[in-house]
Amino acid sequence: MKRTPLYESHRKLNAKMIEYAQYEMPVSYAGIQQEHLSVRTQMGVFDVSHMGEFLIEGPEALAFTNVLVSNVIPLDLAKVTYALLLNEEGFPLDDLLVYVLKEDQVLLVVNAGNRDKDYAWIEEKIKGYDATLTDVSEQYGQIAIQGPKVQEIIDQLLEHPVNQLTFMTYETIVYQGTQLLVSRTGYTGEDGFEIYGPPETIIKLWDLVIEMGAAPCGLGARDTLRFQANLPLYGQELSESINPYESGLGFAVKLNKEMFFGKEACRLHKENRTRKLIGFELLERNIPRHDYLVFKGEEQIGVVTTGYLLPDYEHPIGVALIEKDVGNFGDEVEIAIRNRRVKAVLRDRKFYHRN
């Protein structure tokens, strides 16, 4: 099993460790509920060094990237773009972030669990382009600092003004003689920054930001937060069997682009939608888990993608992928939980509204 540069830091904090995407990662420290609320009310810091980073370099780096992913990637050295890596059938191999570092240098940040699959796909597709692909994941550590208090400390932490960054932008800075990439994106629904840099510097910044009041947070709170903020997780709300329009990610698919892998298949997916993601709320306390079946009367209409009893909710909530024309807000359905069916009401997926 792999370990991130922060493994010993997690051990010192008595983190509960689990296997995730071939890494030994912290699932919680003080507890998922407490960490969730820390991010919502103060700030928390996450180790996301397990994410994969690929560098595409060469005269056709940007041109190839635009053929590779679903969204438009402009020549903008401050913008972070969310995009999908699609197969020829128009289904997501992954969702990722794209940073154009230079005209001839593009950084892709991919999900840890898809790193090998993504690399193999890109390696095959880059043939014939004047560009090269390198997996630079081991060169980076990465932390994500999230929560309403982050903007109060981030400039002091980095000894550099980065608070002027707007959402989905980045800057490359020098911190104590070391180059860092700092972006303002996030995966919690809160304001926050991601810091990429050499492992030894990331270890130092992890310790410093905790001293400045950030709560160390694990994968458990990361998932409850992203779910509450209606952000998708690969393998649950999108996958190689759930197309972008079913996932509600059509905004990241630009069919007016001249060409990208999976484009024509996506056009057909858009014209022939058969399923949709929808929120639900259970009418009793229980836990609706991934892949539990959803029924309307005696008809099975879909499956749960994610479900939780969140710390600031009275009833369990979830998201389900259901047939497009059989369920609307306010409809009563049933979730098959173990050996019985539990009543639920369909609703929107806006479980959290940030102040």
GUZAVEX-422627 format. One record per atom (N, C-alpha, C, CB): residue in three letters; x, y, z. Coordinates in steps of 0.2 Angstrom, whole numbers, plus 2048, in hexadecimal, padded with zeros to 3 digits. Atoms other than C-alpha are relative to their C-alpha. Glycine has a CB too. Layout:
BEGIN
AlaXYZ;...
END
This chain:
BEGIN
Met8047FA800;Met800800800;Met804806800;Met7FB800806;Lys7FC7F9800;Lys8068127FC;Lys7FF804806;Lys7FF8037F9;Arg8017FB7FB;Arg808820808;Arg8028077FD;Arg8057FE806;Thr7FE7F9802;Thr808833805;Thr805802805;Thr7F9804801;Pro7FB7FD7FC;Pro81583E80C;Pro7FE802807;Pro8038067FC;Leu8037FE7F9;Leu80A84281B;Leu7FE7FA804;Leu7FA8057FF;Tyr8028067FC;Tyr808830821;Tyr802801807;Tyr8037FA7FD;Glu7FD8007F9;Glu813833830;Glu7FC806804;Glu807801800;Ser8037FB7FD;Ser80A843834;Ser7F97FE802;Ser7FF8067FB;His8078027FE;His7F983A834;His8017FB806;His7FD7FC7FA;Arg7FF8047FA;Arg80082D840;Arg801803806;Arg8077FB7FE;Lys7FF7FC7FA;Lys80683A84C;Lys7FA803803;Lys8058067FE;Leu8077FD7FE;Leu7F484184C;Leu7FB7FA802;Leu7FE8047FB;Asn8058067FE;Asn7ED82F850;Asn7FA7FF7FB;Asn7FE801807;Ala806801805;Ala7E382F840;Ala7FE7F97FF;Ala8038037F9;Lys803807802;Lys7D882083C;Lys8027FF7F8;Lys7F97FF801;Met7FE801807;Met7E081982C;Met7FC7FB7FC;Met8087FF800;Ile803805804;Ile7D880F81E;Ile8048007F9;Ile7F98027FF;Glu7FD801807;Glu7DD80980C;Glu7FB8047FC;Glu8017F97FE;Tyr8047FC804;Tyr7D78157FF;Tyr8048017F9;Tyr7FD806803;Ala7FD7FF807;Ala7DC8147EC;Ala8087FE801;Ala8008087FE;Gln7FA8037FF;Gln7EB80A7F1;Gln805804805;Gln8047FF7F9;Tyr7FC7FC7FB;Tyr7F18177FE;Tyr7FD7FE807;Tyr7FF8077FF;Glu8028007F9;Glu7F0816811;Glu7FF807802;Glu8067FC805;Met8027F97FF;Met7E6825815;Met7FC801806;Met7FC8027FA;Pro8047FF7FA;Pro7DE82D824;Pro7F88017FE;Pro802807804;Val8077FF801;Val7CB82B825;Val7FD805805;Val7FC7F9800;Ser8027FB7FB;Ser7C9836835;Ser806800805;Ser7F97FE803;Tyr7FC7FF7FB;Tyr7D283D843;Tyr7FC801807;Tyr8058077FF;Ala8047FE7FA;Ala7C6845850;Ala7F97FC7FF;Ala7FF807802;Gly807802802;Gly7B783D847;Gly7FD8037FA;Gly7FB800806;Ile8037FD806;Ile7AE840837;Ile7FB805801;Ile7FD7FA7FC;Gln8057FB7FF;Gln7A084A83E;Gln804806803;Gln7FB7FE806;Gln7FC7FA7FD;Gln7AC856848;Gln8048037FA;Gln8057FE805;Glu7FC7FD806;Glu7B7858838;Glu7FC8037FB;Glu8047FA7FD;His8057FD805;His7A885B82D;His7FE807802;His7FA7FC7FF;Leu8027FA7FD;Leu7A2869839;Leu806805800;Leu7FD7FF806;Ser7FA7FC800;Ser7B487083A;Ser8018047FA;Ser8067FC802;Val8007FD807;Val7B4873827;Val7FB8057FF;Val8017FB7FB;Arg8067FB801;Arg7A387B827;Arg800806804;Arg7FA7FC802;Thr8007FA7FC;Thr7A6887835;Thr807803801;Thr7FD7FE807;Gln7F97FE7FE;Gln7B9889837;Gln8047FF7FA;Gln8037FE806;Met7FC802805;Met7C688182C;Met8037F9801;Met8058057FE;Gly7FD8077FF;Gly7CD86F829;Gly8058007FA;Gly7FB7FB7FF;Val7FB801805;Val7DC86981F;Val8007F87FF;Val807802803;Phe801807802;Phe7DC859815;Phe8077FE7FC;Phe7FA7FF7FB;Asp7FA803804;Asp7EB84E80E;Asp7FD7FE7F9;Asp8047FB804;Val802803807;Val7E784C7FB;Val8067FF7FC;Val7FB8057FD;Ser7FA802804;Ser7F98477F6;Ser7FF7FA7FC;Ser8057FF805;His802806804;His7F18377F0;His7FE8017F9;His7FB7FB803;Met8037FE806;Met7EA8407E1;Met8067FF7FB;Met7FD8077FF;Gly7FB800805;Gly7F383D7D0;Gly8018067FC;Gly7FE7FA7FB;Glu7FF7FA804;Glu7FC84A7C6;Glu8047FE7FA;Glu805805804;Phe7FD802806;Phe8018487B4;Phe8028077FC;Phe7FB7FC7FB;Leu7FE7FA803;Leu80B8557AA;Leu8007FE7F8;Leu807802802;Ile800800807;Ile808857797;Ile8048067FE;Ile7F98007FD;Glu7FB7FB802;Glu81686078F;Glu8018007F8;Glu807800804;Gly7FE800807;Gly81B86577D;Gly7FC8067FC;Gly7FF7FA7FD;Pro8037FB804;Pro81587176F;Pro7F97FF7FF;Pro8038007F9;Glu807801800;Glu80486876E;Glu7FD7FE806;Glu7FF7FB7FA;Ala8038027FA;Ala801866780;Ala7F9802801;Ala805802806;Leu8077FE7FF;Leu7F2871781;Leu7FB7FE7FB;Leu800808800;Ala804802806;Ala7EB86C770;Ala7FE7F9802;Ala8038007F9;Phe8028067FE;Phe7EC85A776;Phe7FB7FF806;Phe8067FC801;Thr8048007FA;Thr7E485E787;Thr7F98017FE;Thr803805805;Asn8077FF802;Asn7D586577E;Asn7FD7FB7FC;Asn8018077FC;Val803805803;Val7D3856774;Val7FF7FA805;Val8047FD7FA;Leu8018057FA;Leu7D584B784;Leu7FA801804;Leu807800804;Val8067FF7FB;Val7C885378F;Val7FA8037FD;Val803804806;Ser8077FE802;Ser7B685878E;Ser7FF808800;Ser7FB7FD804;Asn8017F97FF;Asn7B886A793;Asn8048047FC;Asn800803807;Val7FB7FC804;Val7C087978A;Val806802805;Val7FC8067FD;Ile7FB7FE7FC;Ile7D187C791;Ile8048067FC;Ile8067FA801;Pro7FD7FA803;Pro7D788E78D;Pro807801802;Pro7FC806802;Leu7F97FE7FF;Leu7E889578C;Leu800805806;Leu8048027FA;Asp8017FB7FB;Asp7E689D79D;Asp8047FD806;Asp7F8801802;Leu7FB8037FB;Leu7F489B7AA;Leu7FE802807;Leu8078037FF;Ala8037FF7F9;Ala7E989F7B9;Ala7FA7FC801;Ala7FE808801;Lys806803800;Lys7DA8957B5;Lys8007F8802;Lys7FB8017FA;Val8008087FE;Val7D68837BD;Val7F97FE7FC;Val8007FF807;Thr806802803;Thr7C987A7B2;Thr7FF7F9802;Thr8028007F8;Tyr8038077FF;Tyr7BE86B7B7;Tyr7FE7FD7F9;Tyr7FA800805;Ala801804806;Ala7BD85E7A9;Ala7FF7F9801;Ala8058017FB;Leu801807800;Leu7B984C7A5;Leu8047FD7FB;Leu7F87FE7FF;Leu7FC804804;Leu7C483F79E;Leu7FB7FA7FE;Leu8077FD803;Leu805804802;Leu7B8835793;Leu8037FA7FC;Leu7FB8047FC;Asn7FE805805;Asn7BA82478A;Asn7FC8027F9;Asn7FE7F9803;Glu8037FF806;Glu7B4823778;Glu7F87FF800;Glu8037FB7FB;Glu8088017FF;Glu7A281E77E;Glu7FD806804;Glu7FF7F9803;Gly8027FA7FD;Gly7A182F787;Gly7FE7FF807;Gly7F98027FD;Phe8018017F8;Phe7A2828799;Phe806802803;Phe7FE7F8801;Pro7FA7FE7FD;Pro7AE82F7A5;Pro8057FB803;Pro7FE804806;Leu7FB8047FD;Leu7BE8267A9;Leu802804806;Leu8068007FB;Asp7FE7FC7FA;Asp7C18347B6;Asp7FD8077FF;Asp808800801;Asp8017F9801;Asp7BD8467BA;Asp807803803;Asp7FA803804;Leu7F97FE7FF;Leu7CD8517BC;Leu800808800;Leu8057FE7FB;Leu7FE7F9801;Leu7D48637BE;Leu8058017FB;Leu801803807;Val7FB7FE805;Val7DE86B7B0;Val803807802;Val7FD8007F9;Tyr7FC7FA7FE;Tyr7EC8787B4;Tyr8048017F9;Tyr804800806;Val7FB7FF805;Val7F48807A5;Val806804803;Val7FC8047FA;Leu7FA7FD7FD;Leu8058847AC;Leu8048057FB;Leu8057FB803;Lys7FD7FD805;Lys80D88A79C;Lys7FC7FF7F9;Lys8087FF7FF;Glu804802807;Glu80788A789;Glu8027F97FE;Glu8038057FB;Asp7FE807802;Asp81187A787;Asp8007FB806;Asp8068007FD;Gln7FF8047FA;Gln80E873799;Gln7F9800804;Gln806802805;Val8078017FD;Val7FD86C7A0;Val8017FB806;Val7FB7FE7FB;Leu8008057FA;Leu7FB8647B1;Leu7F97FE801;Leu802804807;Leu8078037FE;Leu7EC8587B4;Leu8017FD807;Leu7FF7FA7FA;Val8008037F9;Val7E78537C5;Val7FA7FB800;Val7FF806806;Val805806801;Val7DE8427C5;Val7FE7FD807;Val8027FB7FB;Asn8028047FA;Asn7D58377D2;Asn8057FB801;Asn7F97FE800;Ala7FB8057FF;Ala7E182C7DB;Ala7FE7F97FE;Ala8017FF808;Gly802807802;Gly7D781C7D8;Gly8007FF7F8;Gly7F97FF802;Asn800800807;Asn7D78207C5;Asn8078017FD;Asn7FB8047FD;Arg7FA7FD803;Arg7E98257C3;Arg8037FB7FB;Arg805800806;Asp7FD805805;Asp7F08157BA;Asp7FC7FF7FA;Asp8017F9803;Lys805801806;Lys7E08137AF;Lys8018077FC;Lys7F97FF802;Asp8007FA804;Asp7E18267AA;Asp8078017FD;Asp7FF806805;Tyr7F97FF803;Tyr7F48267A7;Tyr8007FB7F9;Tyr8057FE805;Ala800805806;Ala7F281679B;Ala7FC8037FA;Ala7FD7F9802;Trp8047FD805;Trp7E481F792;Trp8038067FC;Trp7F9802803;Ile7FD7FA803;Ile7ED82F78F;Ile8067FE7FD;Ile801805806;Glu7FA802803;Glu7FD82778B;Glu7FE7FD7F9;Glu8047FA804;Glu802802806;Glu7F481E77D;Glu7FE8057FB;Glu7FA7FA800;Lys8037FB804;Lys7EB82D777;Lys8058067FD;Lys7FA804803;Ile7FB7FB801;Ile7FA839777;Ile8047FE7FA;Ile804801806;Lys7FC802806;Lys80282F769;Lys7FE8047FA;Lys7FF7F87FE;Gly8017FC806;Gly804839759;Gly800808802;Gly7F97FE7FD;Tyr8007F97FE;Tyr80484A763;Tyr807802802;Tyr7FB802806;Asp7F97FE7FF;Asp814854765;Asp7FF802808;Asp8028067FC;Ala8017FE7F9;Ala812853778;Ala8027F9804;Ala7F9802802;Thr7FE8067FC;Thr818847786;Thr7FC800807;Thr807800802;Leu8048017FA;Leu80F840796;Leu8057FE805;Leu7FA7FB7FF;Thr7FC8037FA;Thr81883E7A7;Thr7FB800806;Thr806805801;Asp8048017FA;Asp8108387B7;Asp805803805;Asp7FF7F9802;Val7FC7FC7FB;Val8178457C4;Val7FD7FF807;Val8018077FE;Ser8048017FA;Ser80C83F7D2;Ser805800807;Ser7FC7FA801;Glu7FC8007FA;Glu81B83B7DE;Glu804806801;Glu8057FA7FE;Gln7FD7FA7FF;Gln82284C7DC;Gln7FC805804;Gln8028037F9;Tyr8057FB7FC;Tyr8138547E5;Tyr7FE7FD806;Tyr7FB8027FB;Gly8048017FA;Gly80C8547F6;Gly7FA8057FF;Gly803801807;Gln8057FB801;Gln7FB85D7F7;Gln7FC800806;Gln7FC7FE7FA;Ile8057FF7FA;Ile7F0864805;Ile7FB8047FD;Ile803803806;Ala8067FB801;Ala7DF86C804;Ala7FE803806;Ala7FA7FC7FC;Ile8027FC7FA;Ile7DA879811;Ile7F98037FE;Ile805805802;Gln8077FE802;Gln7C787C811;Gln7FD802806;Gln7FD7FA7FD;Gly8047FD7FB;Gly7BB88681B;Gly800808800;Gly8027FD807;Pro8017F9801;Pro7B589881E;Pro806804803;Pro7FA802804;Lys7FB7FD7FD;Lys7C489C829;Lys8078007FC;Lys8027FE807;Val7FA801803;Val7D189881C;Val8038067FD;Val7FF7FB7FA;Gln7FE7FA803;Gln7D28A9813;Gln803804806;Gln7FA8037FD;Glu7FD7FC7FB;Glu7D78B0824;Glu8077FF801;Glu7FC800807;Ile7F98027FF;Ile7E78A6825;Ile8047FE7FA;Ile8007FA805;Ile7FD803805;Ile7EC8A1814;Ile8068047FE;Ile7FC7FF7FA;Asp7FB7FC802;Asp7F78B0810;Asp8067FF805;Asp7FE8077FF;Gln7FB8017FB;Gln8008AE820;Gln8047FA800;Gln7FD801807;Leu7FE806801;Leu80289C81E;Leu8067FF7FA;Leu7FB7FB7FF;Leu7FC801806;Leu80A89D80D;Leu8058067FF;Leu7FC8007FA;Glu7FC7FA800;Glu8138AE810;Glu8008037F9;Glu8087FE802;His8017FD807;His80C8B4800;His7F88017FF;His8027FB7FA;Pro8087FF801;Pro7FB8BC7FB;Pro7FD7FC7FA;Pro8008087FE;Val804804805;Val7F08AF7F3;Val7F9801801;Val8027F9801;Asn8077FF7FE;Asn7E08B57FA;Asn7FC8047FA;Asn7FF804806;Gln8047FD805;Gln7DC8BF7EA;Gln7FE7FB7FA;Gln8058057FC;Leu803805805;Leu7DA8AE7E0;Leu7F9800801;Leu8047FA802;Thr808802800;Thr7C88AB7DB;Thr7FF7F97FF;Thr7FD8047FA;Phe802807800;Phe7BF89B7DA;Phe8037FD7F9;Phe7F97FF801;Met7FE803805;Met7C788F7CE;Met8068037FC;Met7FB7FE7FB;Thr7FA7FE803;Thr7D78987CB;Thr8067FE804;Thr800808800;Tyr7FA8027FD;Tyr7E98957D0;Tyr8068057FF;Tyr8027F97FE;Glu7FA7FC800;Glu7FA89D7D3;Glu8067FC802;Glu800807804;Thr7FA8047FE;Thr80C8967D3;Thr804805804;Thr8047FE7FA;Ile7FD7FB7FC;Ile81589E7E2;Ile8077FD802;Ile7FC802806;Val7FA8027FC;Val82689D7EB;Val7FF800807;Val8078037FD;Tyr8018007F9;Tyr8258987FD;Tyr8077FD803;Tyr7FA7FB802;Gln7FA8027FC;Gln836897807;Gln8057FD7FB;Gln7FF7FC806;Gly7FC803806;Gly83F8947F6;Gly7FE7FA7FC;Gly8077FE804;Thr803806804;Thr8348867F0;Thr7FA8037FC;Thr7FE7FB806;Gln8067FE804;Gln8278887E2;Gln7FA7FB802;Gln8027FF7F9;Leu8068037FE;Leu8158847E7;Leu7FB8027FB;Leu7FE801807;Leu8067FE804;Leu8058837DC;Leu7FA801805;Leu7FF7FB7FB;Val8067FE7FB;Val7F688B7E6;Val7FA8017FC;Val802806805;Ser8067FF803;Ser7E58897E0;Ser7FA801805;Ser7FE7FA7FB;Arg8067FE7FC;Arg7D488F7E6;Arg7FA7FC7FD;Arg7FE808801;Thr806805803;Thr7C88807E2;Thr7FC7FD806;Thr8037FB7FB;Gly8038037FA;Gly7C38747EF;Gly7FA7FA7FF;Gly7FD805805;Tyr804805801;Tyr7B88657F2;Tyr7FB7FF806;Tyr8047F97FF;Thr8048007FA;Thr7AD869801;Thr7FA8057FF;Thr804802806;Gly8057FB801;Gly7A28777FB;Gly802807804;Gly7F97FD803;Glu7FE7FB7FC;Glu7AC883806;Glu8068047FC;Glu8027FF807;Asp7FA7FD803;Asp7B9890801;Asp8067FC802;Asp801808803;Gly7FA8047FE;Gly7CA888801;Gly8068017FB;Gly7FE7F9801;Phe7FA800805;Phe7DB8867F9;Phe8047F9800;Phe805806803;Glu7FC806801;Glu7E68787F3;Glu8078027FF;Glu7FD7FB7FA;Ile7F97FF800;Ile7F88787F5;Ile8047FA7FD;Ile803803806;Tyr7FC806802;Tyr80486D7EA;Tyr807802800;Tyr7FE7FF7F8;Gly7F97FF7FF;Gly81686C7ED;Gly8047FA802;Gly801806805;Pro7FC8057FE;Pro8258627F1;Pro7FE7FD807;Pro807802801;Pro8028037FA;Pro8218557FF;Pro802803806;Pro8027F9800;Glu7FE7FE7FA;Glu82C85C80C;Glu7FD807802;Glu808801800;Thr8047F97FF;Thr82486E80A;Thr7F97FF802;Thr8018047FA;Ile8078027FE;Ile81386680B;Ile7FF7FE807;Ile7FD7FB7FB;Ile8008027F9;Ile81785E81B;Ile800806805;Ile8067FB801;Lys7FF7FA7FC;Lys81D86E822;Lys7F9804801;Lys8068057FE;Leu8067FC800;Leu80D87781D;Leu7FA7FD803;Leu7FE8027F8;Trp8058037FC;Trp80286A824;Trp800801807;Trp8017F87FE;Asp7FF7FF7F9;Asp80986C835;Asp7FF807802;Asp8077FE802;Leu8017F97FE;Leu80987F834;Leu7F8802800;Leu8038047FA;Val8077FE801;Val7F688082E;Val7FC7FD806;Val7FD7FE7F9;Ile8038027FB;Ile7F187583C;Ile802804807;Ile8027F8802;Glu7FF7FB7FA;Glu7FA880849;Glu7FC8067FF;Glu8088027FF;Met8047FA801;Met7F088E841;Met7F97FF801;Met8028037F9;Gly8078017FF;Gly7E0886845;Gly7FC7FB7FC;Gly7FD806800;Ala803805804;Ala7DC87A837;Ala7FF7F9803;Ala8038007F9;Ala8018067FE;Ala7D486A83C;Ala8027FB7FB;Ala7F97FE802;Pro7FF806805;Pro7DC85A834;Pro7FA7FC7FF;Pro8067FC803;Cys806803802;Cys7CF85282A;Cys8017FA7FC;Cys7FB8057FD;Gly7FE805804;Gly7CE841822;Gly7FB7FF7FA;Gly8007FA804;Leu804802806;Leu7C5838813;Leu7F9800802;Leu8027FA7FD;Gly8078007FE;Gly7B583681D;Gly7FD806800;Gly7FF7FD807;Ala8037FA801;Ala7B284881F;Ala8008037F9;Ala803805805;Arg7FF7FD807;Arg7B884C80E;Arg7FA7FD7FC;Arg8067FD7FD;Asp806803804;Asp7AA840807;Asp7F9803802;Asp8007F9801;Thr8067FD7FE;Thr79C847812;Thr7FF8077FE;Thr7FF800808;Leu8007F9802;Leu7A185980E;Leu7FE8017F8;Leu806803802;Arg801800807;Arg7A28567FB;Arg7F97FE7FE;Arg8057FC7FC;Phe807803802;Phe79184C7FB;Phe7FB806802;Phe7FF7FA804;Gln8057FB7FE;Gln78885A805;Gln8008067FB;Gln802802807;Ala7FF7FA804;Ala78F8677F9;Ala7FE7FE7F8;Ala807803800;Asn803802806;Asn78885D7EA;Asn8067FF7FB;Asn7FB8047FD;Leu7FA801804;Leu79A8597E3;Leu8007F87FF;Leu806803803;Pro800807801;Pro79C8487DA;Pro8067FC802;Pro7FF7FF7F8;Leu7FA8047FE;Leu7A783A7DF;Leu8007FA7FA;Leu7FF7FC807;Tyr7FF805805;Tyr7AE82F7D1;Tyr7FF7F9803;Tyr8078007FD;Gly8018077FE;Gly7A881D7D3;Gly7F9800803;Gly8057FE805;Gln8078007FD;Gln7978237DB;Gln7FC8057FB;Gln801803807;Glu8057FC805;Glu78F8327D1;Glu8038017F9;Glu800807803;Leu7FE800807;Leu79A8307C2;Leu8057FA7FF;Leu8038067FD;Ser7FC806801;Ser7A28207BA;Ser8007FF7F9;Ser7FE7FB805;Glu800802807;Glu7A58177AA;Glu7F97FD7FF;Glu8057FA7FF;Ser806802802;Ser7938127AB;Ser7FA805802;Ser7FE7F9805;Ile8057FA7FF;Ile78B8237B0;Ile8038067FB;Ile800802807;Asn7FD7FB804;Asn78D8307A2;Asn7FF807803;Asn7FC8007F9;Pro8007FA7FD;Pro7908427A5;Pro7F9804801;Pro8048057FC;Tyr8077FC800;Tyr77E8487A2;Tyr7FC7FD806;Tyr7FC7FF7F9;Glu8048037FB;Glu77783B7AE;Glu803803807;Glu8017F8800;Ser7FD7FD7FA;Ser7848427BB;Ser7FF807801;Ser8077FE7FF;Gly8017F9800;Gly77F8547B8;Gly8068047FF;Gly7FE801807;Leu7FA7FD802;Leu7908587B1;Leu8008027F9;Leu8067FB802;Gly8007FE807;Gly78B85D7A0;Gly8038077FF;Gly7F98017FE;Phe7FD7F9800;Phe79286F7A4;Phe8077FF7FE;Phe7FF803806;Ala7F9801802;Ala7A38677A2;Ala8027FC7FA;Ala8037FC806;Val7FF804807;Val7A085F791;Val7FE8067FB;Val7FB7FA800;Lys8017FB805;Lys7A286C783;Lys7FF7FD7F9;Lys805805800;Leu801803806;Leu79A865774;Leu8018047FA;Leu7F87FD7FF;Asn7FE7FC805;Asn79E87476A;Asn8088007FE;Asn7FE807802;Lys7F8801801;Lys7B186F76B;Lys8007FC7F9;Lys8037FD806;Glu7FF803807;Glu7B786A75A;Glu8017F8801;Glu8078027FD;Met8008077FF;Met7BC859761;Met8037FE807;Met8057FD7FB;Phe7FD8037FA;Phe7BF84F771;Phe7FE7F9800;Phe7FE804807;Phe802807800;Phe7BF83D775;Phe7FA7FF804;Phe8067FC804;Gly8078017FD;Gly7AD837778;Gly7FB8057FE;Gly8017FF807;Lys8057FB802;Lys7A5846770;Lys7FA7FE7FD;Lys8048057FC;Glu806802804;Glu79983E764;Glu7FC7FB805;Glu8027FC7FA;Ala8048047FB;Ala794831772;Ala7FD805805;Ala8057FB803;Cys8037FB7FB;Cys79184077E;Cys7FA8037FD;Cys805805802;Arg8057FD803;Arg786848771;Arg7F97FB800;Arg8018017F9;Leu8068057FF;Leu77B838771;Leu7FE7FF807;Leu8027F97FD;His8028007F9;His77B837784;His7FB806801;His806800804;Lys8047FA7FE;Lys774849785;Lys7F97FF7FD;Lys8048067FD;Glu806801803;Glu767845778;Glu7FB7FB802;Glu8017FF7F9;Asn8048067FE;Asn761835780;Asn8017FE807;Asn8037FA7FC;Arg7FF8017F9;Arg762837793;Arg7FA7FC802;Arg7FF807803;Thr8048057FD;Thr75A82979C;Thr800800808;Thr8017F97FE;Arg7FF8007F9;Arg76082C7AE;Arg802807803;Arg8057FB803;Lys7FE7FA7FD;Lys76383A7BA;Lys8027FF807;Lys7FA806800;Leu7FF8007F9;Leu76A83E7CB;Leu7FB804804;Leu807802802;Ile8057FD7FD;Ile75E8437D8;Ile8017FF808;Ile7F97FE7FF;Gly7FF8007F9;Gly75F8477EB;Gly7FA7FC803;Gly801806803;Phe8068037FC;Phe75483E7F8;Phe802801808;Phe7FF7F87FF;Glu7FF7FF7F9;Glu75183F80B;Glu7FC7FA803;Glu7FD806803;Leu8048067FD;Leu74C82F815;Leu7FC803805;Leu8057FB804;Leu8057FD7FC;Leu73D831820;Leu8017FC807;Leu7F97FE7FE;Glu7FE8037FA;Glu74682782E;Glu8077FF801;Glu7FC7F9802;Arg7F9800800;Arg757825835;Arg8037F97FE;Arg802801808;Asn7FD806803;Asn76181882B;Asn8058037FC;Asn7FA7FC7FC;Ile7FA7FE804;Ile770819820;Ile7FF7FD7F9;Ile8077FE802;Pro801802807;Pro76D81880D;Pro8078007FC;Pro7FB8057FC;Arg7F9801803;Arg77D811805;Arg8008007F9;Arg8037FB804;His7FE800807;His7858117F4;His7FD7F97FD;His8078017FF;Asp803806804;Asp77C8047E8;Asp7FA7FD803;Asp8057FB800;Tyr8078027FE;Tyr76C8027F3;Tyr7FB8027FB;Tyr7FF803807;Leu8057FF805;Leu75D8007E8;Leu7FB805802;Leu7FD7F97FE;Val8057FB7FF;Val75080E7E6;Val7F97FD7FC;Val8028077FD;Phe807802803;Phe73D8097E3;Phe7FB805800;Phe7FE7F9804;Lys8067FC800;Lys72E8127DE;Lys7FA7FB7FF;Lys8008067FB;Gly804806801;Gly7208067E2;Gly8047FA800;Gly7FB8017FA;Glu7FD806801;Glu7257F57DC;Glu8068017FB;Glu7FC7FA7FF;Glu7FB7FF806;Glu7307FC7CE;Glu807803803;Glu7FD8057FB;Gln7F97FD7FE;Gln7437FE7D1;Gln8028057FB;Gln8057FA800;Ile7FF7FA805;Ile74780F7CA;Ile807803800;Ile7FB806802;Gly7FA7FE800;Gly7598117CF;Gly8047FE806;Gly800808800;Val7FB8027FB;Val7688107DB;Val802806804;Val8067FB7FE;Val7FD7FB7FC;Val76F81A7E9;Val8088017FE;Val8007FF808;Thr7F97FF801;Thr7808227E5;Thr804802806;Thr8018067FA;Thr7FD7FE7F9;Thr78482A7F6;Thr7FA802805;Thr8058067FF;Gly8057FF7FB;Gly77B82B806;Gly803801807;Gly7FA7FB801;Tyr7FD7FF7F9;Tyr77F832818;Tyr7FA803804;Tyr8058057FF;Leu8047FC7FB;Leu777838828;Leu806805802;Leu7FE7FB806;Leu7FB7FB7FF;Leu781848829;Leu7FF803807;Leu7FF8067FB;Pro8007FE7F9;Pro78585083A;Pro7FB806801;Pro807803802;Asp8057FA800;Asp77A860836;Asp7F97FE7FD;Asp8038067FE;Tyr806802803;Tyr76B85682F;Tyr7FC7FC805;Tyr8017FD7F9;Glu8058057FC;Glu75C84E838;Glu7FF7F97FD;Glu7FA804802;His801806803;His75984182B;His8057FF7FB;His7F98017FC;Pro7FB802805;Pro764837820;Pro7FF8037F9;Pro8017F9800;Ile8027FE807;Ile76683E80E;Ile8057FC7FB;Ile802808800;Gly7FC804805;Gly76D8377FE;Gly7FF8037F9;Gly7FF7F9800;Val8017FF807;Val76F8387EB;Val7FF7F97FD;Val8068047FD;Ala801806803;Ala76882B7E0;Ala8008017F8;Ala7F97FD802;Leu800800807;Leu76A8277CD;Leu7F97FC7FE;Leu8067FD7FD;Ile806803801;Ile7588247C7;Ile7FE8017F9;Ile7FB802805;Glu8037FF806;Glu74E8227B7;Glu7FE8077FF;Glu7FB7FB7FE;Lys8017F9801;Lys74C8337AF;Lys7F8803801;Lys8028027F9;Asp8077FD800;Asp7398347AE;Asp7FB7FD805;Asp7FD7FE7F9;Val8048047FB;Val73382A7BE;Val800804806;Val8027F9800;Gly7FF7FD7FA;Gly7388357CC;Gly800808800;Gly8057FD804;Asn8007F97FF;Asn7358487D1;Asn800802807;Asn7FA8037FC;Phe7FF7FD7F9;Phe7388537E0;Phe7F97FF803;Phe802807800;Gly8068017FC;Gly72B84E7ED;Gly7FD7F9800;Gly7FB8057FE;Asp803806801;Asp72883D7E7;Asp8037FB806;Asp8027FD7F9;Glu7FE8057FB;Glu72982F7F4;Glu8037FA7FD;Glu7FA7FE805;Val7FD806802;Val7348207F1;Val8037FC806;Val8078027FB;Glu7FD8047FA;Glu73C8127FB;Glu8077FE7FE;Glu7FB7FA800;Ile7F9803801;Ile74E80D7FD;Ile8017FA804;Ile805805803;Ala7FF8077FD;Ala7527FB800;Ala806800804;Ala8017FA7FA;Ile7FB8007FC;Ile75D7FB80F;Ile8007F9804;Ile800806805;Arg8008077FD;Arg7627E9815;Arg7FA7FC7FD;Arg801800807;Asn806804802;Asn7527DF815;Asn7F9804800;Asn8007FA805;Arg8067FC800;Arg7457ED815;Arg8018067FC;Arg7FD801807;Arg8007FA804;Arg7407FC80B;Arg7FE806805;Arg7FB8007FB;Val8017FA7FB;Val74180D814;Val7FE8067FB;Val807802803;Lys8037FA804;Lys73781C80E;Lys8048067FF;Lys7F9802803;Ala7FC7FA801;Ala73F82B806;Ala7FC8057FC;Ala8077FE7FD;Val8037FB805;Val73A83B7FD;Val8058037FC;Val7FC806804;Leu7FC7FD804;Leu7428417EE;Leu801808800;Leu7FE7FE7F8;Arg7FF7F97FF;Arg74A8537EE;Arg8068027FC;Arg801802808;Asp7FA7FE803;Asp75785E7E7;Asp8067FE803;Asp8008087FF;Arg7F98027FD;Arg76A85B7EA;Arg803805803;Arg8047FD7FA;Lys7FD7FA7FD;Lys76D86C7F1;Lys8007FF808;Lys7FD8067FE;Phe8018027F9;Phe770865803;Phe804806804;Phe8047F9801;Tyr7FC7FB7FC;Tyr77C874808;Tyr8008067FC;Tyr8077FD801;His7FF7FA803;His77B886805;His805804804;His7F9804800;Arg7FA7FC7FD;Arg78B890809;Arg7FE807802;Arg8067FF7FC;Asn8017F97FE;Asn7898A0813;Asn8048057FC;Asn801801807;
END
